[in-house]
Amino acid sequence: MEIQVENIKCNGCAASIKNGLLKFPEIKNVAVEIESGTILIEGEDDILNRDVIIEKLQSMGYPQPGSGSALTTATSYVSCMIGRVTS
């Protein structure tokens, strides 16, 4: 599954996204392409729920293109800092 999002700025953001999504037991691998804002998700395709994943990304500050706000941008900075500390 491939999902495009906004606000990915660095490896800290990528680490937060990976850590957040890997909490879903059906997700086996997450790759983040920082430059393009693309997240590649591998897992059990028959039970991966795209809407739930998009909602999780939004709550972390990484909305789909065009659906962000000042709040999601601010939230992404917090997620980024957490990713920097934990990676």
N, C-alpha and C positions, 0 to 999 in steps of 0.2 A: 504494500500500500504506500502511496506517495501523497504527502500533504504539503501544500505551500502555505507559509506563514510569514508574518511581518515581525520585525523587532529583533531578529537574531543578529547580534553584533560581534560576538567573539566566542572563544572556546568556553568561557564561563556559562554563556547562554546555552551552548551545545550540551555541556555537562548537566545543567539543570533539566533540560528537555529529556535527555537520556535517562537520568535518574527518575524523573517523574513518570515517564511512560513505562519504564521497566518494572514499575510496581504493579502493572496489570499482568496477571499470570499468563494470559494468552499471548503476550508480546515477548518474543524471544530475542530480537535484536533491533537496535535503533541506530541509524546513521544520520548525521546532521550535516548538510552542506551549507556552511555559513554564508558564502557569497550569494547563493541563489535563494536562500530561505526555504530550502526543500528538506523535508524530513522523510526518510525512507524507513518503513516499519515492516519487520518480518515477524510472522507469528502464525497462529492457527487461523487461517483465512476464514474458515467456516464460522468462527465465533468472534473475530475482530469486529468491533462496532465503531465505524468511522465517526458517527455523531458523538459518541462518548469520548473518543480520542480528541476530536476537535474542541469539545467542551473543556476537557482537561487542559489542552494547550492554551485556550482562551483564558482560563482561570490563572494560568501561570504568566500571562502577559504576551502570549504569542498567538494572536488571532489570524484568521485567514485574511488575505489582502482585501483592503477596503472595509473591513468590519472593526477596525481598531478605534481606540479613543485615547485621550490623554491618560485616562486611568490604566488602560492596558499597557501603554508605553511605560508609565511609572512602575507598574507591577513587573514588567520585564526587567527593569533595572535591579529590582530586589532579587528576582530569580537569578539574574546574571551574577550578582555578588555572592549569593548562596552557592552557585555553581563554581565560582572561583575558589571559594573557601573549601568546598568539599571534594574538589577534583585534585 
